[in-house]
Amino acid sequence: MDHLYFVADYGYVHYKEVSPRVLFLHSIMGVGTNIFPMDAEKIPKLKSMLTSFEYKHIAAFPSFIRLITHNKLLPELTKRITELDSLDSITFHRIIDNEPMTFSSEDFWIALNYQVVHML
């Protein structure tokens, strides 16, 4: 729990543009090792308690962890560094149930910034 409080508090103080609740609940829909603290059947209830922004970032968080820790995403971004200004969206699969998700470029960069806070 200390980790959850730390990243949420850090986000509240240093990343005011977005919701710190994403950082507090980031692992509820899965962690990088296929552990799911919440059953997929509870997704509708979770979704009803969050803003649409918070929900999509919480749902995507484990996917971004996996893309980064499995060394897939960052090398691909590095390879395409000259194209990043024209990035429109990214499509990936949600870890908990393999549902496809698409993020706009703005949400993509927000998600990566959440990951930076998470790795502190």
KOLMIDO-438948 format. One line per field, with one value per residue: residue number from 1; chain; x, y, z of N, C-alpha, C, O in turn. Coordinates in nm, 4 decimals. Layout:
N
resi = c(NUM:...)
chain = c(A:...)
n_east = c(X:...)
n_north = c(Y:...)
n_up = c(Z:...)
ca_east = c(X:...)
ca_north = c(Y:...)
ca_up = c(Z:...)
c_east = c(X:...)
c_north = c(Y:...)
c_up = c(Z:...)
o_east = c(X:...)
o_north = c(Y:...)
o_up = c(Z:...)
***
This chain:
120
resi = c(1:2:3:4:5:6:7:8:9:10:11:12:13:14:15:16:17:18:19:20:21:22:23:24:25:26:27:28:29:30:31:32:33:34:35:36:37:38:39:40:41:42:43:44:45:46:47:48:49:50:51:52:53:54:55:56:57:58:59:60:61:62:63:64:65:66:67:68:69:70:71:72:73:74:75:76:77:78:79:80:81:82:83:84:85:86:87:88:89:90:91:92:93:94:95:96:97:98:99:100:101:102:103:104:105:106:107:108:109:110:111:112:113:114:115:116:117:118:119:120)
chain = c(A:A:A:A:A:A:A:A:A:A:A:A:A:A:A:A:A:A:A:A:A:A:A:A:A:A:A:A:A:A:A:A:A:A:A:A:A:A:A:A:A:A:A:A:A:A:A:A:A:A:A:A:A:A:A:A:A:A:A:A:A:A:A:A:A:A:A:A:A:A:A:A:A:A:A:A:A:A:A:A:A:A:A:A:A:A:A:A:A:A:A:A:A:A:A:A:A:A:A:A:A:A:A:A:A:A:A:A:A:A:A:A:A:A:A:A:A:A:A:A)
n_east = c(0.0807:0.2033:0.3431:0.1332:0.0125:0.2334:0.2882:0.0456:0.0313:0.2641:0.1981:-0.0209:0.1041:0.3077:0.2168:-0.0106:-0.1858:-0.3379:-0.5438:-0.4705:-0.5811:-0.5589:-0.2965:-0.3149:-0.4893:-0.3697:-0.2872:-0.5067:-0.6382:-0.4584:-0.1183:0.2277:0.2890:0.0848:-0.1024:-0.4124:-0.5678:-0.8373:-1.1345:-1.2329:-1.5054:-1.5869:-1.5368:-1.7394:-1.8515:-1.6283:-1.5735:-1.8011:-1.7484:-1.5539:-1.4095:-1.4303:-1.1781:-1.0067:-1.0771:-1.0000:-0.7233:-0.6470:-0.7308:-0.5573:-0.3069:-0.1628:-0.1048:0.0720:0.2824:0.3663:0.4382:0.6554:0.8334:0.8861:1.0455:0.9584:0.8131:0.9656:1.2088:1.0872:0.9701:1.2030:1.3229:1.1516:1.1702:1.1720:0.9201:0.7384:0.6046:0.3957:0.2316:-0.0793:-0.2417:-0.2407:-0.2796:-0.3579:-0.3722:-0.5787:-0.4684:-0.6112:-0.8321:-0.7822:-0.9047:-0.9193:-0.7710:-0.7601:-0.5571:-0.5435:-0.2847:-0.2335:-0.3358:-0.1650:0.0917:0.0364:-0.0110:0.2460:0.3814:0.2557:0.3673:0.6351:0.6195:0.5315:0.7581:0.9318)
n_north = c(-0.1199:0.1195:0.1964:0.2600:0.4792:0.6531:0.7007:0.8144:1.0419:1.1724:1.2211:1.3910:1.6178:1.6787:1.6356:1.7804:1.8216:1.6021:1.3290:1.2087:0.9784:0.7766:0.6885:0.5904:0.3738:0.2187:-0.0518:-0.2160:-0.3473:-0.5290:-0.6445:-0.6463:-0.9170:-1.0991:-1.1054:-1.0360:-0.8137:-0.7503:-0.9011:-0.9494:-0.9316:-0.7283:-0.4945:-0.3200:-0.2031:-0.0739:0.1066:0.2670:0.4215:0.6012:0.8743:0.8995:0.9466:0.8687:0.5973:0.4854:0.5204:0.3778:0.1229:0.0797:0.0877:-0.1532:-0.2680:-0.0863:-0.1043:-0.3644:-0.3445:-0.1733:-0.2997:-0.5386:-0.4643:-0.3691:-0.1379:0.1078:0.0764:0.0715:0.3256:0.4788:0.4025:0.5236:0.7946:1.0366:1.0468:1.0842:1.3234:1.3189:1.1219:0.9761:0.7944:0.5048:0.1583:-0.1145:-0.4074:-0.4677:-0.5921:-0.7468:-0.8693:-0.8887:-0.7103:-0.4833:-0.1576:0.1866:0.4648:0.8160:1.0342:1.2252:1.1010:0.8830:0.9974:1.0991:0.8601:0.7481:0.9345:0.8870:0.6358:0.7043:0.8378:0.6203:0.4590:0.5780)
n_up = c(0.0000:0.0608:-0.1676:-0.3458:-0.2163:-0.2176:-0.4987:-0.5791:-0.4124:-0.4963:-0.7637:-0.7235:-0.6210:-0.8091:-1.0703:-1.1640:-1.3728:-1.4333:-1.3087:-0.9823:-0.8897:-1.0748:-1.0437:-0.7841:-0.8133:-1.0058:-1.0318:-1.0029:-1.2089:-1.2928:-1.2829:-1.3821:-1.3777:-1.4370:-1.2287:-1.0948:-0.9118:-0.9074:-1.0202:-1.3609:-1.3982:-1.2360:-1.3622:-1.4817:-1.2461:-1.1310:-1.3386:-1.3222:-1.1013:-1.1598:-1.3516:-1.7107:-1.8183:-1.6029:-1.5808:-1.8343:-1.8271:-1.6000:-1.6785:-1.8909:-1.7777:-1.6811:-1.9289:-2.0464:-1.8642:-1.9181:-2.1925:-2.1707:-1.9841:-2.1106:-2.3060:-2.5587:-2.6416:-2.5960:-2.7546:-3.0083:-3.0211:-3.0125:-3.2501:-3.4269:-3.3852:-3.5287:-3.6294:-3.4274:-3.3699:-3.5447:-3.4590:-3.4293:-3.2896:-3.0728:-3.0636:-2.8571:-2.6432:-2.3641:-2.0566:-1.8619:-1.9883:-2.2552:-2.4278:-2.7019:-2.7028:-2.7820:-2.7809:-2.8024:-2.9296:-2.7336:-2.4962:-2.4961:-2.4395:-2.1874:-2.0518:-2.0635:-1.9069:-1.6610:-1.6180:-1.5788:-1.3303:-1.1801:-1.1815:-1.0071)
ca_east = c(0.0000:0.2883:0.3718:0.0142:0.0013:0.3443:0.2731:-0.0712:0.0707:0.3613:0.1214:-0.1021:0.1910:0.3965:0.1556:-0.1430:-0.2704:-0.4182:-0.5952:-0.3833:-0.6492:-0.5045:-0.1769:-0.3545:-0.5583:-0.3065:-0.2657:-0.6280:-0.6765:-0.3496:0.0208:0.3111:0.3132:-0.0421:-0.1820:-0.5244:-0.6318:-0.9816:-1.1880:-1.2822:-1.6501:-1.6107:-1.5010:-1.8481:-1.8651:-1.5147:-1.5943:-1.9072:-1.6992:-1.4428:-1.4330:-1.3879:-1.0330:-0.9440:-1.0982:-0.9197:-0.5826:-0.6318:-0.7440:-0.4411:-0.1812:-0.0857:-0.0579:0.1909:0.3904:0.4161:0.5063:0.7841:0.9241:0.9223:1.1380:0.8984:0.7652:1.0678:1.2905:1.0067:0.9620:1.3362:1.3423:1.0631:1.1735:1.1402:0.7783:0.6538:0.5188:0.2787:0.1589:-0.2213:-0.2981:-0.1760:-0.3758:-0.2958:-0.4725:-0.5886:-0.4133:-0.7045:-0.9271:-0.7357:-0.9858:-0.8390:-0.7877:-0.6888:-0.5310:-0.4977:-0.1458:-0.2316:-0.3484:-0.0432:0.1987:-0.0057:0.0136:0.3900:0.4176:0.2144:0.4665:0.7550:0.5903:0.5241:0.8911:1.0142)
ca_north = c(0.0000:0.2388:0.2321:0.3237:0.6131:0.7369:0.7481:0.9042:1.1698:1.2357:1.2708:1.5047:1.7339:1.7106:1.6120:1.8354:1.8290:1.4803:1.2743:1.1205:0.8511:0.6756:0.6334:0.5130:0.2502:0.1708:-0.1965:-0.2917:-0.4304:-0.6189:-0.6036:-0.7017:-1.0608:-1.1714:-1.1080:-0.9448:-0.7887:-0.7386:-0.9860:-0.8756:-0.9117:-0.6059:-0.3776:-0.2204:-0.1317:0.0177:0.2114:0.3575:0.5030:0.6831:0.9507:0.8213:0.9625:0.7832:0.4569:0.4367:0.5159:0.2652:0.0001:0.0653:0.0931:-0.2778:-0.2904:-0.0041:-0.1654:-0.4809:-0.2989:-0.1139:-0.3951:-0.6440:-0.3996:-0.3584:-0.0042:0.2123:0.0643:0.1093:0.4726:0.5298:0.3774:0.6135:0.9234:1.1488:1.0392:1.0938:1.4423:1.2908:1.0091:1.0054:0.7061:0.3751:0.0538:-0.2214:-0.4911:-0.4588:-0.7156:-0.8261:-0.9459:-0.8842:-0.6193:-0.3787:-0.0185:0.2839:0.5930:0.9278:1.0661:1.2949:1.0007:0.8016:1.0669:1.1022:0.7260:0.7322:1.0153:0.8088:0.5303:0.7655:0.8554:0.4866:0.3994:0.6496)
ca_up = c(0.0000:0.0636:-0.3073:-0.4022:-0.1564:-0.2623:-0.6368:-0.5850:-0.3516:-0.5850:-0.8771:-0.6783:-0.6010:-0.9210:-1.2014:-1.1340:-1.4927:-1.4470:-1.1835:-0.9056:-0.8609:-1.1667:-0.9807:-0.6666:-0.8541:-1.1290:-1.0409:-0.9710:-1.3233:-1.3280:-1.2677:-1.4883:-1.3630:-1.4521:-1.1064:-1.1148:-0.7827:-0.9258:-1.1268:-1.4777:-1.3835:-1.1591:-1.4443:-1.4903:-1.1184:-1.1228:-1.4386:-1.2757:-0.9899:-1.2088:-1.4741:-1.8279:-1.8263:-1.5020:-1.6135:-1.9468:-1.7894:-1.5076:-1.7581:-1.9785:-1.7034:-1.6864:-2.0665:-2.0665:-1.7862:-1.9919:-2.3141:-2.1338:-1.9192:-2.2057:-2.3992:-2.6925:-2.6749:-2.6015:-2.8756:-3.1251:-3.0205:-3.0465:-3.3929:-3.5023:-3.3144:-3.6179:-3.6645:-3.3084:-3.3762:-3.6272:-3.4007:-3.4083:-3.1879:-3.0516:-3.0293:-2.7788:-2.5768:-2.2182:-1.9997:-1.7822:-2.0696:-2.3939:-2.5090:-2.7661:-2.6606:-2.8653:-2.7154:-2.8843:-2.8980:-2.6047:-2.3901:-2.4992:-2.3668:-2.0469:-1.9976:-2.0425:-1.7903:-1.5432:-1.5995:-1.5192:-1.1877:-1.1212:-1.1693:-0.9086)
c_east = c(0.0856:0.3178:0.2531:-0.0040:0.1117:0.3205:0.1527:-0.0368:0.1689:0.2901:0.0390:-0.0179:0.2613:0.3363:0.0094:-0.2386:-0.3655:-0.4561:-0.4935:-0.4491:-0.6021:-0.3830:-0.2118:-0.4135:-0.4911:-0.2951:-0.3916:-0.6707:-0.5621:-0.2139:0.1018:0.3311:0.1859:-0.1144:-0.2887:-0.5973:-0.7839:-1.0241:-1.2444:-1.4325:-1.6834:-1.5777:-1.6158:-1.8655:-1.7516:-1.5347:-1.6976:-1.8597:-1.5887:-1.4879:-1.3881:-1.2363:-0.9631:-0.9566:-1.0065:-0.7726:-0.5540:-0.6371:-0.6204:-0.3102:-0.1017:-0.0321:0.0689:0.3090:0.4517:0.4911:0.6445:0.8791:0.9641:1.0036:1.0862:0.8723:0.8776:1.1625:1.2151:0.9928:1.0957:1.3626:1.2636:1.0626:1.1371:0.9925:0.6854:0.5632:0.3921:0.1994:0.0143:-0.2793:-0.2121:-0.2851:-0.3001:-0.4074:-0.4634:-0.5483:-0.5197:-0.7958:-0.8962:-0.8225:-0.8956:-0.8731:-0.7098:-0.6778:-0.4938:-0.3519:-0.1374:-0.2417:-0.2253:0.0681:0.1635:0.0223:0.1624:0.4379:0.3722:0.3162:0.5956:0.7345:0.5910:0.6614:0.9826:1.0416)
c_north = c(0.1272:0.2889:0.3083:0.4650:0.7057:0.7902:0.8416:1.0406:1.2442:1.2963:1.3932:1.6319:1.7766:1.6924:1.6544:1.8370:1.7107:1.4261:1.1849:0.9863:0.7404:0.6090:0.5508:0.3774:0.1790:0.0193:-0.2793:-0.3853:-0.5171:-0.5572:-0.6759:-0.8519:-1.1449:-1.1967:-1.0000:-0.9239:-0.7802:-0.8328:-0.9000:-0.8482:-0.7821:-0.4791:-0.2780:-0.1390:-0.0314:0.1364:0.3139:0.4519:0.6003:0.7730:0.8655:0.8298:0.8674:0.6363:0.4102:0.4291:0.4045:0.1333:-0.0260:0.0499:-0.0382:-0.3087:-0.2108:-0.0564:-0.2804:-0.4397:-0.2415:-0.2187:-0.5107:-0.5895:-0.3960:-0.2130:0.0978:0.1975:0.1036:0.2609:0.5346:0.5154:0.4774:0.7558:1.0415:1.1530:1.0679:1.2162:1.4179:1.1690:1.0503:0.9238:0.5813:0.2777:-0.0609:-0.3033:-0.4751:-0.5935:-0.8041:-0.9149:-0.9429:-0.7974:-0.5150:-0.2404:0.0686:0.4131:0.6953:0.9546:1.1382:1.1966:0.9106:0.8675:1.0804:0.9677:0.7024:0.8167:0.9495:0.6984:0.5840:0.7848:0.7200:0.4265:0.4719:0.5631)
c_up = c(0.0000:-0.0773:-0.3681:-0.3473:-0.2075:-0.4033:-0.6509:-0.5259:-0.4399:-0.7066:-0.8416:-0.6688:-0.7298:-1.0602:-1.1933:-1.2535:-1.5052:-1.3093:-1.1119:-0.8725:-0.9544:-1.1030:-0.8574:-0.7057:-0.9716:-1.1404:-1.0182:-1.0849:-1.3737:-1.3024:-1.3742:-1.4847:-1.3662:-1.3203:-1.1234:-0.9817:-0.7901:-1.0378:-1.2391:-1.4686:-1.3092:-1.2379:-1.4543:-1.3616:-1.1019:-1.2158:-1.3921:-1.1647:-1.0316:-1.3226:-1.5918:-1.8463:-1.7286:-1.5393:-1.7263:-1.9112:-1.6882:-1.5850:-1.8431:-1.9032:-1.7090:-1.8270:-2.0931:-1.9858:-1.8649:-2.1181:-2.2827:-2.0772:-2.0107:-2.3224:-2.5431:-2.7313:-2.6923:-2.7201:-3.0027:-3.1345:-3.0607:-3.1960:-3.4779:-3.4456:-3.4034:-3.6561:-3.5472:-3.3072:-3.4577:-3.5768:-3.3735:-3.2937:-3.1759:-3.0092:-2.9631:-2.7160:-2.4259:-2.1598:-1.9349:-1.8673:-2.2196:-2.4854:-2.5750:-2.7107:-2.7575:-2.7867:-2.8202:-2.8488:-2.7632:-2.4887:-2.3824:-2.4179:-2.2193:-1.9815:-1.9728:-1.9247:-1.6603:-1.5149:-1.5377:-1.3691:-1.1186:-1.0961:-1.0702:-0.7867)
o_east = c(0.0450:0.3173:0.2723:-0.0321:0.0867:0.3311:0.1582:-0.0721:0.1581:0.3191:0.0299:-0.0637:0.2735:0.3990:-0.0816:-0.3595:-0.4635:-0.4059:-0.4363:-0.3812:-0.6049:-0.3688:-0.1451:-0.3896:-0.5500:-0.2935:-0.3838:-0.7316:-0.5682:-0.1973:0.0480:0.3849:0.1805:-0.1804:-0.2586:-0.6794:-0.8520:-0.9556:-1.2970:-1.4809:-1.7955:-1.5898:-1.5918:-1.8914:-1.7749:-1.5153:-1.6838:-1.9254:-1.5357:-1.5928:-1.3145:-1.1729:-0.8717:-0.8602:-0.9421:-0.7026:-0.4470:-0.5574:-0.5831:-0.2117:0.0175:0.0744:0.1626:0.4227:0.5738:0.5972:0.7388:0.9946:1.0673:1.0273:1.1621:0.9060:0.8829:1.1951:1.2732:1.0027:1.0992:1.4176:1.3053:0.9634:1.0765:0.9455:0.5640:0.4551:0.2927:0.1102:-0.0109:-0.3553:-0.1235:-0.3719:-0.1920:-0.5250:-0.3547:-0.5906:-0.5169:-0.8333:-0.9760:-0.8147:-0.8045:-0.9878:-0.6055:-0.7762:-0.4216:-0.3017:-0.0439:-0.1652:-0.1864:0.1321:0.2523:0.0732:0.1999:0.5264:0.4432:0.3472:0.6578:0.8225:0.6458:0.6797:1.0976:1.1094)
o_north = c(0.2300:0.4093:0.4101:0.5586:0.8226:0.9106:0.9379:1.1437:1.3657:1.4090:1.4878:1.7404:1.8960:1.7304:1.5740:1.8523:1.7178:1.4725:1.0950:0.8919:0.6230:0.4869:0.4513:0.2775:0.0884:-0.0326:-0.4021:-0.4895:-0.5719:-0.4353:-0.7583:-0.9090:-1.2510:-1.2994:-0.8869:-1.0069:-0.8007:-0.8426:-0.7913:-0.7506:-0.7320:-0.3685:-0.1586:-0.0189:0.0832:0.2516:0.4332:0.5523:0.6735:0.7501:0.7686:0.7318:0.7945:0.5602:0.3060:0.3402:0.3438:0.0430:-0.1412:0.0032:-0.0344:-0.3689:-0.2613:-0.0536:-0.2916:-0.4948:-0.2594:-0.2255:-0.5739:-0.6575:-0.4173:-0.1709:0.1669:0.2984:0.1623:0.3180:0.6325:0.6052:0.5113:0.8277:1.1375:1.2533:1.0752:1.2119:1.4887:1.1200:1.1480:0.9748:0.5560:0.3112:-0.0994:-0.2716:-0.4697:-0.6979:-0.9259:-1.0239:-0.9897:-0.8097:-0.4633:-0.2112:0.0280:0.4640:0.6652:0.9031:1.1148:1.2065:0.8673:0.8014:1.0739:0.9616:0.6429:0.7741:0.9558:0.6713:0.5177:0.7518:0.7068:0.3514:0.4322:0.6070)
o_up = c(-0.0543:-0.1027:-0.4346:-0.4221:-0.2370:-0.4264:-0.7273:-0.5833:-0.4566:-0.7467:-0.9198:-0.7046:-0.7574:-1.1590:-1.2135:-1.2360:-1.5794:-1.2069:-1.1736:-0.8322:-0.9176:-1.1082:-0.8291:-0.6379:-1.0306:-1.2520:-1.0147:-1.0607:-1.4838:-1.3005:-1.4481:-1.5796:-1.3041:-1.3039:-1.1616:-0.9427:-0.6896:-1.1396:-1.2151:-1.5260:-1.3185:-1.1853:-1.4364:-1.3677:-1.0634:-1.1769:-1.4190:-1.1375:-0.9480:-1.3828:-1.5731:-1.8855:-1.7669:-1.5307:-1.7144:-1.9597:-1.6918:-1.5599:-1.8649:-1.9604:-1.7394:-1.8411:-2.1549:-2.0328:-1.8764:-2.1473:-2.3597:-2.1191:-1.9882:-2.4222:-2.6376:-2.8419:-2.7941:-2.7827:-3.0940:-3.2431:-3.1353:-3.2597:-3.5887:-3.4582:-3.3558:-3.7098:-3.5663:-3.2485:-3.4412:-3.6460:-3.3029:-3.2114:-3.2575:-2.9286:-3.0076:-2.7338:-2.3684:-2.2095:-1.9528:-1.8240:-2.3008:-2.6076:-2.5103:-2.6768:-2.8087:-2.7330:-2.9153:-2.7488:-2.6866:-2.3928:-2.2740:-2.3362:-2.1343:-1.8696:-1.8718:-1.8504:-1.5599:-1.3989:-1.4546:-1.2897:-1.0092:-1.0003:-1.0514:-0.6938)
***
